[in-house]
């Protein structure tokens, strides 16, 4: 959602126009705009950067991988995801 907020900032559209064009409920947009603003104002980043280096673009996972998002959502994957797939999941929220 942060990507959508950044797209709105660049669009020069009003919040209402942007929500209508993207079919996003205004309340959802306002919630994520607030979170985006709080994230920019926060001087401490709760995340630790992770670098994955693997030539074959896959990860050996014995018991799965779990991604914890700041909004409390957790995604657990039991299979062997590609690095690109993990990157996409990290950027969802």
C-alpha contacts under 8 A as a table, 3 or more apart, distances in Angstrom:
res1	aa1	res2	aa2	distance
1	X	4	X	5.14
1	X	5	X	6.46
1	X	32	X	6.57
1	X	92	X	6.88
1	X	93	X	5.91
2	X	5	X	5.00
2	X	6	X	6.23
2	X	32	X	6.92
2	X	33	X	7.62
2	X	36	X	6.14
2	X	93	X	7.21
3	X	6	X	5.09
3	X	7	X	6.16
4	X	7	X	4.89
4	X	8	X	6.13
5	X	8	X	5.04
5	X	9	X	6.28
5	X	29	X	7.70
5	X	32	X	7.41
5	X	33	X	6.14
5	X	36	X	7.46
6	X	9	X	5.01
6	X	10	X	6.43
7	X	10	X	5.20
7	X	11	X	6.02
8	X	11	X	4.93
8	X	12	X	6.92
8	X	13	X	6.77
8	X	15	X	7.44
8	X	18	X	6.50
9	X	12	X	6.44
9	X	13	X	7.99
13	X	17	X	5.98
13	X	18	X	5.87
14	X	17	X	5.17
14	X	18	X	6.13
15	X	18	X	5.16
15	X	19	X	6.13
15	X	26	X	7.87
16	X	19	X	5.18
16	X	20	X	6.15
16	X	26	X	6.95
17	X	20	X	5.16
17	X	21	X	6.09
18	X	21	X	5.12
18	X	22	X	6.19
19	X	22	X	5.22
19	X	23	X	5.61
19	X	24	X	4.78
19	X	25	X	6.43
19	X	26	X	6.10
19	X	29	X	7.10
20	X	23	X	4.92
20	X	24	X	6.47
20	X	25	X	7.94
21	X	24	X	7.93
24	X	28	X	6.85
24	X	29	X	6.71
25	X	28	X	5.33
25	X	29	X	6.45
26	X	29	X	5.01
26	X	30	X	6.08
27	X	30	X	5.12
27	X	31	X	6.14
28	X	31	X	5.13
28	X	32	X	6.31
29	X	32	X	5.33
29	X	33	X	5.96
30	X	33	X	5.01
30	X	34	X	6.16
31	X	34	X	5.31
31	X	35	X	6.38
32	X	35	X	4.87
32	X	36	X	5.94
33	X	36	X	5.01
33	X	37	X	6.12
34	X	37	X	5.09
34	X	38	X	6.11
35	X	38	X	5.04
35	X	39	X	6.06
36	X	39	X	5.07
36	X	40	X	6.34
37	X	40	X	5.18
37	X	41	X	6.28
38	X	41	X	5.07
38	X	42	X	6.02
39	X	42	X	5.18
40	X	43	X	7.75
42	X	45	X	7.16
45	X	48	X	7.75
52	X	83	X	7.60
54	X	57	X	5.59
54	X	58	X	6.94
54	X	59	X	7.53
57	X	82	X	5.72
57	X	83	X	5.64
57	X	84	X	7.67
58	X	80	X	6.86
58	X	81	X	6.32
58	X	82	X	4.43
58	X	83	X	5.83
59	X	80	X	6.04
59	X	81	X	6.63
59	X	82	X	6.51
59	X	83	X	7.12
60	X	80	X	6.22
61	X	64	X	5.39
61	X	65	X	7.03
61	X	78	X	7.77
61	X	79	X	7.07
61	X	80	X	5.71
63	X	78	X	6.45
64	X	76	X	6.75
64	X	77	X	5.34
64	X	78	X	4.09
64	X	79	X	6.22
64	X	80	X	7.47
65	X	76	X	5.59
65	X	77	X	5.27
65	X	78	X	6.56
66	X	74	X	6.63
66	X	75	X	5.46
66	X	76	X	4.20
66	X	77	X	6.35
67	X	74	X	5.58
67	X	75	X	5.21
67	X	76	X	6.47
67	X	90	X	7.31
68	X	72	X	6.74
68	X	73	X	6.12
68	X	74	X	4.62
68	X	75	X	6.75
69	X	72	X	5.57
69	X	73	X	5.29
69	X	74	X	6.19
69	X	93	X	6.75
70	X	73	X	7.30
77	X	80	X	7.77
77	X	81	X	7.60
81	X	85	X	6.18
81	X	86	X	6.67
82	X	85	X	5.19
82	X	86	X	6.46
83	X	86	X	5.11
83	X	87	X	6.24
84	X	87	X	5.06
84	X	88	X	6.32
85	X	88	X	5.15
85	X	89	X	6.36
86	X	89	X	5.08
86	X	90	X	6.17
87	X	90	X	5.13
87	X	91	X	6.37
88	X	91	X	5.28
88	X	92	X	6.48
89	X	92	X	5.31
89	X	93	X	7.98
90	X	93	X	6.95
